[in-house]
Amino acid sequence: MKSISFKPSTKLGWWSIGLAAAYFVLMPMWSFFGSLGAYPAFLCGLAAGIIGLIAVIKQHERSVLVYLAMIPLLFVAIFILGEFLIPH
């Protein structure tokens, strides 16, 4: 069994962290560029979470940063669910 580390040991883990960081950098752009600025942030958030899940499940990644990189997936999923359940 692998021990839990802080930094990832796989390439997918690093990609997940990079995309999560891009999500948090791009998300404030929403206020500057309107809804067009949110699309790249949402895509980065979805990709970070999905790649993080793949790294954890298939490559047995046990990194705190990869687990934290899956948080944007939760934010995007809640936002999309809210848009469908409570339309404007």
Biopython code that builds the backbone (N, CA, C, O; Angstrom):
import numpy as np
from Bio.PDB.StructureBuilder import StructureBuilder

atoms = [
    (1, "MET", "N", (0.837, -1.190, 0.000)),
    (1, "MET", "CA", (0.000, 0.000, 0.000)),
    (1, "MET", "C", (0.880, 1.250, 0.000)),
    (1, "MET", "O", (1.856, 1.346, 0.744)),
    (2, "LYS", "N", (0.516, 2.181, -0.834)),
    (2, "LYS", "CA", (1.267, 3.420, -0.958)),
    (2, "LYS", "C", (0.908, 4.373, 0.172)),
    (2, "LYS", "O", (-0.252, 4.458, 0.576)),
    (3, "SER", "N", (1.886, 5.075, 0.671)),
    (3, "SER", "CA", (1.607, 6.059, 1.708)),
    (3, "SER", "C", (1.157, 7.371, 1.067)),
    (3, "SER", "O", (1.422, 7.630, -0.107)),
    (4, "ILE", "N", (0.485, 8.177, 1.847)),
    (4, "ILE", "CA", (-0.012, 9.462, 1.359)),
    (4, "ILE", "C", (1.135, 10.467, 1.377)),
    (4, "ILE", "O", (1.831, 10.622, 2.381)),
    (5, "SER", "N", (1.317, 11.148, 0.242)),
    (5, "SER", "CA", (2.361, 12.164, 0.141)),
    (5, "SER", "C", (1.716, 13.508, -0.193)),
    (5, "SER", "O", (0.516, 13.590, -0.457)),
    (6, "PHE", "N", (2.521, 14.537, -0.176)),
    (6, "PHE", "CA", (2.003, 15.871, -0.496)),
    (6, "PHE", "C", (2.045, 16.121, -1.993)),
    (6, "PHE", "O", (1.072, 16.605, -2.571)),
    (7, "LYS", "N", (3.172, 15.791, -2.627)),
    (7, "LYS", "CA", (3.331, 16.001, -4.063)),
    (7, "LYS", "C", (2.973, 14.728, -4.816)),
    (7, "LYS", "O", (3.212, 13.625, -4.323)),
    (8, "PRO", "N", (2.398, 14.876, -6.014)),
    (8, "PRO", "CA", (2.034, 13.687, -6.784)),
    (8, "PRO", "C", (3.260, 12.971, -7.354)),
    (8, "PRO", "O", (4.326, 13.559, -7.531)),
    (9, "SER", "N", (3.068, 11.687, -7.631)),
    (9, "SER", "CA", (4.160, 10.896, -8.184)),
    (9, "SER", "C", (3.894, 10.472, -9.624)),
    (9, "SER", "O", (4.725, 9.787, -10.221)),
    (10, "THR", "N", (2.757, 10.862, -10.195)),
    (10, "THR", "CA", (2.426, 10.488, -11.572)),
    (10, "THR", "C", (2.225, 11.735, -12.420)),
    (10, "THR", "O", (1.970, 12.823, -11.904)),
    (11, "LYS", "N", (2.344, 11.555, -13.738)),
    (11, "LYS", "CA", (2.133, 12.676, -14.659)),
    (11, "LYS", "C", (0.684, 13.158, -14.623)),
    (11, "LYS", "O", (0.423, 14.360, -14.676)),
    (12, "LEU", "N", (-0.260, 12.213, -14.532)),
    (12, "LEU", "CA", (-1.664, 12.615, -14.464)),
    (12, "LEU", "C", (-1.940, 13.441, -13.210)),
    (12, "LEU", "O", (-2.751, 14.366, -13.234)),
    (13, "GLY", "N", (-1.268, 13.104, -12.130)),
    (13, "GLY", "CA", (-1.408, 13.891, -10.904)),
    (13, "GLY", "C", (-0.955, 15.326, -11.096)),
    (13, "GLY", "O", (-1.618, 16.264, -10.653)),
    (14, "TRP", "N", (0.176, 15.488, -11.757)),
    (14, "TRP", "CA", (0.684, 16.842, -12.021)),
    (14, "TRP", "C", (-0.244, 17.605, -12.974)),
    (14, "TRP", "O", (-0.477, 18.800, -12.795)),
    (15, "TRP", "N", (-0.773, 16.906, -13.988)),
    (15, "TRP", "CA", (-1.710, 17.560, -14.904)),
    (15, "TRP", "C", (-2.960, 18.025, -14.158)),
    (15, "TRP", "O", (-3.469, 19.118, -14.405)),
    (16, "SER", "N", (-3.434, 17.212, -13.272)),
    (16, "SER", "CA", (-4.614, 17.561, -12.493)),
    (16, "SER", "C", (-4.369, 18.824, -11.665)),
    (16, "SER", "O", (-5.226, 19.705, -11.595)),
    (17, "ILE", "N", (-3.208, 18.902, -11.048)),
    (17, "ILE", "CA", (-2.870, 20.079, -10.245)),
    (17, "ILE", "C", (-2.755, 21.321, -11.126)),
    (17, "ILE", "O", (-3.241, 22.390, -10.755)),
    (18, "GLY", "N", (-2.118, 21.188, -12.283)),
    (18, "GLY", "CA", (-1.968, 22.329, -13.195)),
    (18, "GLY", "C", (-3.307, 22.838, -13.705)),
    (18, "GLY", "O", (-3.529, 24.046, -13.774)),
    (19, "LEU", "N", (-4.198, 21.920, -14.060)),
    (19, "LEU", "CA", (-5.514, 22.339, -14.548)),
    (19, "LEU", "C", (-6.354, 22.952, -13.436)),
    (19, "LEU", "O", (-7.128, 23.876, -13.685)),
    (20, "ALA", "N", (-6.212, 22.453, -12.221)),
    (20, "ALA", "CA", (-6.932, 23.048, -11.092)),
    (20, "ALA", "C", (-6.427, 24.466, -10.826)),
    (20, "ALA", "O", (-7.213, 25.365, -10.526)),
    (21, "ALA", "N", (-5.124, 24.658, -10.937)),
    (21, "ALA", "CA", (-4.562, 26.001, -10.764)),
    (21, "ALA", "C", (-5.074, 26.935, -11.862)),
    (21, "ALA", "O", (-5.390, 28.096, -11.601)),
    (22, "ALA", "N", (-5.154, 26.418, -13.090)),
    (22, "ALA", "CA", (-5.684, 27.226, -14.192)),
    (22, "ALA", "C", (-7.137, 27.591, -13.938)),
    (22, "ALA", "O", (-7.565, 28.698, -14.263)),
    (23, "TYR", "N", (-7.897, 26.671, -13.361)),
    (23, "TYR", "CA", (-9.299, 26.954, -13.025)),
    (23, "TYR", "C", (-9.389, 28.151, -12.082)),
    (23, "TYR", "O", (-10.183, 29.065, -12.306)),
    (24, "PHE", "N", (-8.569, 28.143, -11.022)),
    (24, "PHE", "CA", (-8.642, 29.229, -10.049)),
    (24, "PHE", "C", (-8.084, 30.541, -10.592)),
    (24, "PHE", "O", (-8.433, 31.609, -10.089)),
    (25, "VAL", "N", (-7.228, 30.482, -11.601)),
    (25, "VAL", "CA", (-6.728, 31.709, -12.240)),
    (25, "VAL", "C", (-7.759, 32.248, -13.223)),
    (25, "VAL", "O", (-7.974, 33.458, -13.301)),
    (26, "LEU", "N", (-8.403, 31.346, -13.981)),
    (26, "LEU", "CA", (-9.345, 31.774, -15.013)),
    (26, "LEU", "C", (-10.723, 32.161, -14.468)),
    (26, "LEU", "O", (-11.432, 32.948, -15.096)),
    (27, "MET", "N", (-11.104, 31.627, -13.326)),
    (27, "MET", "CA", (-12.442, 31.879, -12.815)),
    (27, "MET", "C", (-12.724, 33.371, -12.586)),
    (27, "MET", "O", (-13.819, 33.820, -12.924)),
    (28, "PRO", "N", (-11.802, 34.158, -12.036)),
    (28, "PRO", "CA", (-12.091, 35.596, -11.892)),
    (28, "PRO", "C", (-12.245, 36.323, -13.236)),
    (28, "PRO", "O", (-12.802, 37.420, -13.279)),
    (29, "MET", "N", (-11.762, 35.730, -14.323)),
    (29, "MET", "CA", (-11.906, 36.356, -15.642)),
    (29, "MET", "C", (-13.361, 36.459, -16.052)),
    (29, "MET", "O", (-13.710, 37.248, -16.931)),
    (30, "TRP", "N", (-14.206, 35.668, -15.422)),
    (30, "TRP", "CA", (-15.632, 35.689, -15.724)),
    (30, "TRP", "C", (-16.182, 37.116, -15.605)),
    (30, "TRP", "O", (-16.975, 37.550, -16.440)),
    (31, "SER", "N", (-15.760, 37.834, -14.572)),
    (31, "SER", "CA", (-16.281, 39.181, -14.363)),
    (31, "SER", "C", (-15.779, 40.159, -15.431)),
    (31, "SER", "O", (-16.440, 41.162, -15.700)),
    (32, "PHE", "N", (-14.618, 39.884, -16.046)),
    (32, "PHE", "CA", (-14.093, 40.781, -17.062)),
    (32, "PHE", "C", (-14.658, 40.497, -18.448)),
    (32, "PHE", "O", (-14.957, 41.427, -19.196)),
    (33, "PHE", "N", (-14.805, 39.231, -18.794)),
    (33, "PHE", "CA", (-15.189, 38.855, -20.150)),
    (33, "PHE", "C", (-16.607, 38.314, -20.260)),
    (33, "PHE", "O", (-16.997, 37.842, -21.327)),
    (34, "GLY", "N", (-17.369, 38.368, -19.210)),
    (34, "GLY", "CA", (-18.725, 37.838, -19.249)),
    (34, "GLY", "C", (-18.716, 36.321, -19.282)),
    (34, "GLY", "O", (-17.766, 35.686, -18.823)),
    (35, "SER", "N", (-19.771, 35.747, -19.825)),
    (35, "SER", "CA", (-19.899, 34.290, -19.797)),
    (35, "SER", "C", (-18.844, 33.605, -20.661)),
    (35, "SER", "O", (-18.526, 32.440, -20.425)),
    (36, "LEU", "N", (-18.294, 34.302, -21.658)),
    (36, "LEU", "CA", (-17.246, 33.695, -22.483)),
    (36, "LEU", "C", (-15.999, 33.390, -21.675)),
    (36, "LEU", "O", (-15.274, 32.450, -22.001)),
    (37, "GLY", "N", (-15.735, 34.147, -20.650)),
    (37, "GLY", "CA", (-14.567, 33.908, -19.821)),
    (37, "GLY", "C", (-14.711, 32.708, -18.913)),
    (37, "GLY", "O", (-13.717, 32.189, -18.403)),
    (38, "ALA", "N", (-15.945, 32.258, -18.704)),
    (38, "ALA", "CA", (-16.175, 31.131, -17.796)),
    (38, "ALA", "C", (-15.946, 29.793, -18.469)),
    (38, "ALA", "O", (-15.608, 28.823, -17.790)),
    (39, "TYR", "N", (-16.117, 29.705, -19.770)),
    (39, "TYR", "CA", (-15.986, 28.417, -20.455)),
    (39, "TYR", "C", (-14.611, 27.781, -20.277)),
    (39, "TYR", "O", (-14.538, 26.601, -19.935)),
    (40, "PRO", "N", (-13.524, 28.510, -20.494)),
    (40, "PRO", "CA", (-12.214, 27.878, -20.271)),
    (40, "PRO", "C", (-12.017, 27.455, -18.816)),
    (40, "PRO", "O", (-11.410, 26.418, -18.550)),
    (41, "ALA", "N", (-12.525, 28.250, -17.875)),
    (41, "ALA", "CA", (-12.391, 27.894, -16.466)),
    (41, "ALA", "C", (-13.176, 26.628, -16.159)),
    (41, "ALA", "O", (-12.675, 25.745, -15.463)),
    (42, "PHE", "N", (-14.396, 26.527, -16.666)),
    (42, "PHE", "CA", (-15.203, 25.331, -16.426)),
    (42, "PHE", "C", (-14.550, 24.100, -17.046)),
    (42, "PHE", "O", (-14.543, 23.028, -16.442)),
    (43, "LEU", "N", (-14.009, 24.250, -18.238)),
    (43, "LEU", "CA", (-13.343, 23.116, -18.875)),
    (43, "LEU", "C", (-12.115, 22.678, -18.081)),
    (43, "LEU", "O", (-11.858, 21.482, -17.937)),
    (44, "CYS", "N", (-11.363, 23.639, -17.572)),
    (44, "CYS", "CA", (-10.193, 23.293, -16.761)),
    (44, "CYS", "C", (-10.618, 22.619, -15.460)),
    (44, "CYS", "O", (-9.970, 21.674, -15.009)),
    (45, "GLY", "N", (-11.700, 23.098, -14.856)),
    (45, "GLY", "CA", (-12.193, 22.487, -13.625)),
    (45, "GLY", "C", (-12.667, 21.066, -13.841)),
    (45, "GLY", "O", (-12.367, 20.173, -13.049)),
    (46, "LEU", "N", (-13.417, 20.858, -14.931)),
    (46, "LEU", "CA", (-13.872, 19.502, -15.251)),
    (46, "LEU", "C", (-12.694, 18.581, -15.542)),
    (46, "LEU", "O", (-12.639, 17.459, -15.039)),
    (47, "ALA", "N", (-11.764, 19.051, -16.345)),
    (47, "ALA", "CA", (-10.611, 18.234, -16.707)),
    (47, "ALA", "C", (-9.751, 17.921, -15.488)),
    (47, "ALA", "O", (-9.266, 16.798, -15.347)),
    (48, "ALA", "N", (-9.558, 18.899, -14.605)),
    (48, "ALA", "CA", (-8.751, 18.665, -13.406)),
    (48, "ALA", "C", (-9.364, 17.581, -12.536)),
    (48, "ALA", "O", (-8.661, 16.695, -12.051)),
    (49, "GLY", "N", (-10.665, 17.651, -12.340)),
    (49, "GLY", "CA", (-11.323, 16.649, -11.514)),
    (49, "GLY", "C", (-11.319, 15.275, -12.131)),
    (49, "GLY", "O", (-11.058, 14.285, -11.448)),
    (50, "ILE", "N", (-11.606, 15.202, -13.421)),
    (50, "ILE", "CA", (-11.663, 13.901, -14.098)),
    (50, "ILE", "C", (-10.272, 13.266, -14.166)),
    (50, "ILE", "O", (-10.117, 12.073, -13.907)),
    (51, "ILE", "N", (-9.270, 14.064, -14.511)),
    (51, "ILE", "CA", (-7.906, 13.538, -14.566)),
    (51, "ILE", "C", (-7.434, 13.131, -13.170)),
    (51, "ILE", "O", (-6.741, 12.126, -13.014)),
    (52, "GLY", "N", (-7.810, 13.912, -12.158)),
    (52, "GLY", "CA", (-7.472, 13.544, -10.786)),
    (52, "GLY", "C", (-8.112, 12.223, -10.377)),
    (52, "GLY", "O", (-7.472, 11.390, -9.736)),
    (53, "LEU", "N", (-9.378, 12.032, -10.750)),
    (53, "LEU", "CA", (-10.050, 10.763, -10.448)),
    (53, "LEU", "C", (-9.376, 9.588, -11.148)),
    (53, "LEU", "O", (-9.195, 8.521, -10.562)),
    (54, "ILE", "N", (-9.006, 9.800, -12.410)),
    (54, "ILE", "CA", (-8.312, 8.741, -13.152)),
    (54, "ILE", "C", (-6.976, 8.415, -12.485)),
    (54, "ILE", "O", (-6.612, 7.246, -12.357)),
    (55, "ALA", "N", (-6.253, 9.441, -12.064)),
    (55, "ALA", "CA", (-4.962, 9.216, -11.411)),
    (55, "ALA", "C", (-5.133, 8.451, -10.104)),
    (55, "ALA", "O", (-4.330, 7.573, -9.788)),
    (56, "VAL", "N", (-6.171, 8.778, -9.346)),
    (56, "VAL", "CA", (-6.393, 8.105, -8.070)),
    (56, "VAL", "C", (-6.848, 6.666, -8.281)),
    (56, "VAL", "O", (-6.373, 5.758, -7.598)),
    (57, "ILE", "N", (-7.762, 6.452, -9.219)),
    (57, "ILE", "CA", (-8.326, 5.115, -9.402)),
    (57, "ILE", "C", (-7.392, 4.186, -10.157)),
    (57, "ILE", "O", (-7.118, 3.074, -9.704)),
    (58, "LYS", "N", (-6.903, 4.631, -11.301)),
    (58, "LYS", "CA", (-6.115, 3.727, -12.148)),
    (58, "LYS", "C", (-4.640, 3.671, -11.782)),
    (58, "LYS", "O", (-4.020, 2.610, -11.853)),
    (59, "GLN", "N", (-4.073, 4.814, -11.389)),
    (59, "GLN", "CA", (-2.634, 4.833, -11.115)),
    (59, "GLN", "C", (-2.332, 4.852, -9.622)),
    (59, "GLN", "O", (-1.172, 4.974, -9.227)),
    (60, "HIS", "N", (-3.353, 4.735, -8.799)),
    (60, "HIS", "CA", (-3.200, 4.668, -7.347)),
    (60, "HIS", "C", (-2.424, 5.855, -6.788)),
    (60, "HIS", "O", (-1.571, 5.698, -5.914)),
    (61, "GLU", "N", (-2.726, 7.026, -7.297)),
    (61, "GLU", "CA", (-2.094, 8.261, -6.822)),
    (61, "GLU", "C", (-2.641, 8.582, -5.432)),
    (61, "GLU", "O", (-3.855, 8.618, -5.232)),
    (62, "ARG", "N", (-1.763, 8.811, -4.493)),
    (62, "ARG", "CA", (-2.163, 9.143, -3.133)),
    (62, "ARG", "C", (-1.474, 10.430, -2.710)),
    (62, "ARG", "O", (-0.579, 10.427, -1.865)),
    (63, "SER", "N", (-1.907, 11.523, -3.310)),
    (63, "SER", "CA", (-1.307, 12.815, -3.032)),
    (63, "SER", "C", (-2.391, 13.774, -2.527)),
    (63, "SER", "O", (-3.503, 13.813, -3.054)),
    (64, "VAL", "N", (-2.047, 14.524, -1.521)),
    (64, "VAL", "CA", (-2.979, 15.505, -0.973)),
    (64, "VAL", "C", (-3.346, 16.534, -2.040)),
    (64, "VAL", "O", (-4.506, 16.931, -2.145)),
    (65, "LEU", "N", (-2.368, 16.965, -2.827)),
    (65, "LEU", "CA", (-2.636, 17.976, -3.847)),
    (65, "LEU", "C", (-3.583, 17.458, -4.929)),
    (65, "LEU", "O", (-4.387, 18.228, -5.456)),
    (66, "VAL", "N", (-3.506, 16.191, -5.265)),
    (66, "VAL", "CA", (-4.412, 15.642, -6.278)),
    (66, "VAL", "C", (-5.830, 15.585, -5.725)),
    (66, "VAL", "O", (-6.791, 15.875, -6.437)),
    (67, "TYR", "N", (-5.958, 15.214, -4.462)),
    (67, "TYR", "CA", (-7.289, 15.226, -3.854)),
    (67, "TYR", "C", (-7.857, 16.647, -3.824)),
    (67, "TYR", "O", (-9.048, 16.840, -4.067)),
    (68, "LEU", "N", (-7.029, 17.626, -3.534)),
    (68, "LEU", "CA", (-7.481, 19.024, -3.541)),
    (68, "LEU", "C", (-7.792, 19.502, -4.960)),
    (68, "LEU", "O", (-8.643, 20.370, -5.152)),
    (69, "ALA", "N", (-7.106, 18.937, -5.950)),
    (69, "ALA", "CA", (-7.333, 19.331, -7.342)),
    (69, "ALA", "C", (-8.681, 18.839, -7.852)),
    (69, "ALA", "O", (-9.133, 19.278, -8.910)),
    (70, "MET", "N", (-9.326, 17.944, -7.127)),
    (70, "MET", "CA", (-10.651, 17.474, -7.536)),
    (70, "MET", "C", (-11.770, 18.393, -7.051)),
    (70, "MET", "O", (-12.926, 18.199, -7.428)),
    (71, "ILE", "N", (-11.456, 19.374, -6.236)),
    (71, "ILE", "CA", (-12.461, 20.312, -5.733)),
    (71, "ILE", "C", (-13.104, 21.129, -6.854)),
    (71, "ILE", "O", (-14.319, 21.324, -6.808)),
    (72, "PRO", "N", (-12.365, 21.622, -7.864)),
    (72, "PRO", "CA", (-13.040, 22.354, -8.945)),
    (72, "PRO", "C", (-14.110, 21.532, -9.659)),
    (72, "PRO", "O", (-15.105, 22.092, -10.117)),
    (73, "LEU", "N", (-13.926, 20.223, -9.762)),
    (73, "LEU", "CA", (-14.960, 19.377, -10.355)),
    (73, "LEU", "C", (-16.242, 19.475, -9.543)),
    (73, "LEU", "O", (-17.334, 19.527, -10.108)),
    (74, "LEU", "N", (-16.117, 19.500, -8.240)),
    (74, "LEU", "CA", (-17.285, 19.644, -7.378)),
    (74, "LEU", "C", (-17.961, 20.996, -7.601)),
    (74, "LEU", "O", (-19.187, 21.063, -7.689)),
    (75, "PHE", "N", (-17.179, 22.070, -7.692)),
    (75, "PHE", "CA", (-17.741, 23.402, -7.922)),
    (75, "PHE", "C", (-18.486, 23.472, -9.257)),
    (75, "PHE", "O", (-19.597, 23.998, -9.328)),
    (76, "VAL", "N", (-17.876, 22.947, -10.296)),
    (76, "VAL", "CA", (-18.492, 22.977, -11.624)),
    (76, "VAL", "C", (-19.748, 22.115, -11.652)),
    (76, "VAL", "O", (-20.754, 22.505, -12.245)),
    (77, "ALA", "N", (-19.698, 20.949, -11.018)),
    (77, "ALA", "CA", (-20.867, 20.065, -10.993)),
    (77, "ALA", "C", (-22.025, 20.722, -10.252)),
    (77, "ALA", "O", (-23.169, 20.626, -10.696)),
    (78, "ILE", "N", (-21.751, 21.385, -9.134)),
    (78, "ILE", "CA", (-22.808, 22.076, -8.388)),
    (78, "ILE", "C", (-23.381, 23.215, -9.223)),
    (78, "ILE", "O", (-24.595, 23.417, -9.238)),
    (79, "PHE", "N", (-22.530, 23.955, -9.911)),
    (79, "PHE", "CA", (-23.007, 25.055, -10.751)),
    (79, "PHE", "C", (-23.906, 24.541, -11.874)),
    (79, "PHE", "O", (-24.983, 25.088, -12.111)),
    (80, "ILE", "N", (-23.462, 23.490, -12.563)),
    (80, "ILE", "CA", (-24.250, 22.946, -13.681)),
    (80, "ILE", "C", (-25.565, 22.373, -13.167)),
    (80, "ILE", "O", (-26.609, 22.582, -13.783)),
    (81, "LEU", "N", (-25.530, 21.659, -12.053)),
    (81, "LEU", "CA", (-26.769, 21.135, -11.461)),
    (81, "LEU", "C", (-27.721, 22.262, -11.108)),
    (81, "LEU", "O", (-28.924, 22.161, -11.347)),
    (82, "GLY", "N", (-27.190, 23.332, -10.540)),
    (82, "GLY", "CA", (-28.022, 24.482, -10.196)),
    (82, "GLY", "C", (-28.664, 25.118, -11.419)),
    (82, "GLY", "O", (-29.813, 25.554, -11.364)),
    (83, "GLU", "N", (-27.929, 25.170, -12.515)),
    (83, "GLU", "CA", (-28.478, 25.757, -13.734)),
    (83, "GLU", "C", (-29.640, 24.928, -14.288)),
    (83, "GLU", "O", (-30.601, 25.478, -14.826)),
    (84, "PHE", "N", (-29.543, 23.596, -14.154)),
    (84, "PHE", "CA", (-30.609, 22.752, -14.657)),
    (84, "PHE", "C", (-31.782, 22.645, -13.699)),
    (84, "PHE", "O", (-32.932, 22.591, -14.133)),
    (85, "LEU", "N", (-31.507, 22.614, -12.397)),
    (85, "LEU", "CA", (-32.578, 22.445, -11.434)),
    (85, "LEU", "C", (-33.321, 23.741, -11.148)),
    (85, "LEU", "O", (-34.523, 23.717, -10.880)),
    (86, "ILE", "N", (-32.630, 24.865, -11.200)),
    (86, "ILE", "CA", (-33.252, 26.159, -10.927)),
    (86, "ILE", "C", (-32.951, 27.081, -12.102)),
    (86, "ILE", "O", (-32.097, 27.960, -11.983)),
    (87, "PRO", "N", (-33.626, 26.907, -13.231)),
    (87, "PRO", "CA", (-33.341, 27.763, -14.401)),
    (87, "PRO", "C", (-33.802, 29.199, -14.163)),
    (87, "PRO", "O", (-34.680, 29.451, -13.338)),
    (88, "HIS", "N", (-33.217, 30.109, -14.873)),
    (88, "HIS", "CA", (-33.572, 31.525, -14.751)),
    (88, "HIS", "C", (-34.744, 31.812, -15.652)),
    (88, "HIS", "O", (-35.215, 32.948, -15.710)),
]
sb = StructureBuilder()
sb.init_structure("model")
sb.init_model(0)
sb.init_chain("A")
sb.init_seg("    ")
for serial, (resi, resn, name, xyz) in enumerate(atoms, 1):
    if name == "N":
        sb.init_residue(resn, " ", resi, " ")
    sb.init_atom(name, np.array(xyz, "f"), 0.0, 1.0, " ", f" {name:<3s}", serial, name[0])
structure = sb.get_structure()
